[in-house]
């Protein structure tokens, strides 16, 4: 039967491109990017302009955990195959740039569409 795993023309995507993995990666990028923007545009100004260092003390560790989780998911996806080193480098570099996560999310959506076209 055409389109089934027993069909010789059926193309099984690599583990690094599994839909669930790409969805988790997009969600992690969104969380990491949102916490970075909150840290830079909310917490740091509150610390320096309003004298409220508690905002950085709260959002900073949350962003740190989000960043490490995102990095782990990116590396796990790379290990699963189907990724070029340049793609992974762009995902990691974007995590250091405010609003870069939205670039990554767009890249991940294109990657998923291409893998399952």
N, C-alpha and C positions, 0 to 999 in steps of 0.2 A: 504494500500500500504506500502510495507516494506521501512524503512528508512525515513519515513515522521513523523512529530510530532504526528499524529493520530495512528501510529504503536506502540503497547505496548512494542516492543523491542527497539524502538528508545530511545537512551540515550541523554538527554539534558544536556550539561555541565553546571556547576554552573557559575554564573555571573562573579566570580573572574577569570574564565578561558576562557572568551570570546576571540575569536581571535583578535578582534580590541583592546581589553584591553591589551592583551599580546604584540601586536605589539607596542602600545604606551609605554608600560613598557620597551621594548627592546630599543626603540628610546631614551627614557629618560635616560636609563642606558648608552647608547652610548654618549649622550650629556654630562651627568654628568661626566663620566670617561674621556672624551676628555678634558673637562675644568679643571679637577683635574690634569691631566698630563701636560697640558699647564701651569697651575699655578706653579706646582712644578718643572718642567724641563725647563721652559722658563722664566716666570715672576720673580720667586724668584732669580734665578741666575743673571738675568739682574739687579735686584735691588741691590744685594750684590756684584757682580763682576764688573758691569759696572756703578753703581751709578744711575740707572734709575728706581726710585720707581714708576713711572707712569704705568709701566707694571702690577705691583701688584694692583695698584689702579683701573686699567681697568679690568683685568681678575678676580680678587678676587670677586667682587660683581656678576659678570656673573656666576662664579662657585657657589656662594652662592644661587642664584636663581635656578640654575640647580639642585643643591643638594636638596633644599626644594621641588621643583617640583617632583623630583624622589621619595623622601621620601613619599610625599602625594600620588603618584600613587601606591607605594608599599603597603601602608596602606589601600588604597581604594580597591586594589585587594584582600588583606587579608580579608577585611570586606565582600567582595562578595562571599567568601567561596571557598573551593577546595584547600586550602593551609594549610600546617602544619606550626606550629610556627618555627620549625627549618629551613624550607625553607626561610621564611621571614627574620629570623635572618641572614642567609647567605647572602641574597640580601643586607641587610642593612650594615653588616660588610664589604662586598666587596666594598661598596661605599667609605670606608675610606682608602682603599689600592690602591696605584697607579696600574693601569692596572687591577684592580679587576673587573671593569665593564665588561670586556670581559669574565670573568668567569660567571658573572651574565647573560650575553646575551646567552651564551651557555646553562646555566641552564634553562633559559626561553624557548629556542627553544626545549629542551628536554621535558619540561613540556607541551608545546603546542602539540608536536607530541604524547605524551602519552595520553593527554586528548582527542584527536581527532583520535586515532588509532582504 
